[in-house]
């Protein structure tokens, strides 16, 4: 999620700090990439990181800290059983293991692979 904090607070506190005017992003964290891609498809596998209360680990960071987006898709494993409840609207919340698509475009290939 990309957002910006208000420039003025309505609580009688006056103007907000100048650092609040920069666009921010809420991101959920995943494991880092391994030193080598998976041998079958040459893509990297990652897992979602969770807090101690089993909620996804996330942070608010400056938008300027983001270098690029990437395409994730569920890692089905070797049994290739797809959960029928997964949809494009809920799969990022329902699945915990993903593959990073470094074949999405030339830029992804050059920066992720």
C-alpha positions as CSV (number, residue, x, y, z in Angstrom):
1,X,0.0,0.0,0.0
2,X,1.3,3.4,-0.9
3,X,0.1,6.4,1.1
4,X,1.0,9.8,2.4
5,X,0.5,11.2,5.9
6,X,-1.5,14.4,6.4
7,X,0.4,17.7,6.4
8,X,-1.7,19.2,9.2
9,X,-3.1,17.4,12.2
10,X,-6.6,18.4,13.4
11,X,-5.6,17.8,17.1
12,X,-4.2,21.3,17.8
13,X,-0.7,20.0,17.4
14,X,0.2,22.3,14.5
15,X,2.1,21.2,11.4
16,X,3.5,17.8,11.1
17,X,7.2,17.1,10.7
18,X,8.6,17.7,7.2
19,X,9.6,14.1,7.0
20,X,5.9,13.2,6.9
21,X,5.4,14.7,3.5
22,X,7.3,12.0,1.7
23,X,5.2,9.1,0.2
24,X,5.3,5.9,2.3
25,X,4.6,2.3,1.6
26,X,3.4,-0.6,3.8
27,X,5.3,-3.8,2.9
28,X,5.1,-7.3,4.2
29,X,8.4,-9.1,4.6
30,X,9.6,-12.4,3.1
31,X,12.8,-14.4,3.5
32,X,15.8,-13.3,1.5
33,X,16.8,-15.0,-1.7
34,X,18.9,-18.1,-1.3
35,X,22.4,-18.1,-2.9
36,X,21.1,-20.3,-5.7
37,X,17.8,-20.6,-7.6
38,X,15.7,-23.8,-7.5
39,X,17.2,-26.2,-10.1
40,X,14.0,-27.3,-11.8
41,X,12.8,-23.9,-13.0
42,X,15.7,-21.5,-12.0
43,X,13.4,-19.4,-9.8
44,X,14.0,-18.4,-6.2
45,X,11.7,-19.6,-3.5
46,X,10.8,-17.4,-0.6
47,X,8.5,-17.7,2.5
48,X,6.4,-15.1,4.3
49,X,7.8,-13.9,7.6
50,X,5.5,-13.9,10.6
51,X,5.5,-12.1,13.9
52,X,5.3,-14.0,17.2
53,X,1.5,-13.6,17.2
54,X,1.4,-15.3,13.8
55,X,0.5,-12.1,11.9
56,X,2.5,-11.2,8.8
57,X,5.6,-9.2,9.5
58,X,5.3,-5.8,7.9
59,X,6.7,-2.3,8.1
60,X,6.1,1.2,6.8
61,X,9.1,2.4,4.8
62,X,9.8,5.4,2.5
63,X,8.6,4.8,-1.0
64,X,12.1,5.8,-2.2
65,X,13.5,2.6,-0.5
66,X,11.7,0.4,-3.0
67,X,13.8,-0.4,-6.1
68,X,11.3,-2.6,-8.0
69,X,8.3,-4.8,-7.6
70,X,8.3,-8.5,-8.4
71,X,5.8,-11.1,-9.4
72,X,5.2,-13.8,-6.8
73,X,3.2,-17.0,-7.4
74,X,2.4,-19.8,-5.0
75,X,5.0,-22.6,-4.7
76,X,2.8,-25.7,-5.1
77,X,5.6,-28.1,-4.2
78,X,6.1,-31.5,-5.8
79,X,2.6,-32.8,-5.1
80,X,1.2,-30.0,-7.3
81,X,-2.0,-29.9,-5.3
82,X,-3.6,-26.5,-5.7
83,X,-5.9,-25.2,-2.8
84,X,-9.3,-24.6,-4.5
85,X,-10.0,-21.7,-2.1
86,X,-7.1,-19.6,-3.5
87,X,-8.1,-16.8,-5.7
88,X,-6.2,-13.8,-7.1
89,X,-7.7,-11.8,-4.3
90,X,-6.6,-14.0,-1.4
91,X,-3.6,-16.1,-2.5
92,X,-1.0,-13.7,-1.0
93,X,-2.7,-14.0,2.3
94,X,-3.5,-17.7,2.2
95,X,-0.2,-19.1,0.9
96,X,3.1,-18.8,2.8
97,X,5.6,-20.1,0.1
98,X,6.2,-18.4,-3.2
99,X,8.4,-18.4,-6.2
100,X,9.9,-15.1,-7.5
101,X,9.3,-14.8,-11.2
102,X,12.7,-13.6,-12.5
103,X,11.5,-14.4,-16.0
104,X,8.7,-11.8,-16.0
105,X,10.7,-9.3,-18.1
106,X,14.2,-8.4,-19.1
107,X,14.7,-6.0,-16.1
108,X,13.6,-8.7,-13.6
109,X,15.8,-11.2,-15.3
110,X,18.8,-8.9,-15.0
111,X,18.2,-7.8,-11.4
112,X,16.8,-10.9,-9.7
113,X,18.6,-13.7,-11.6
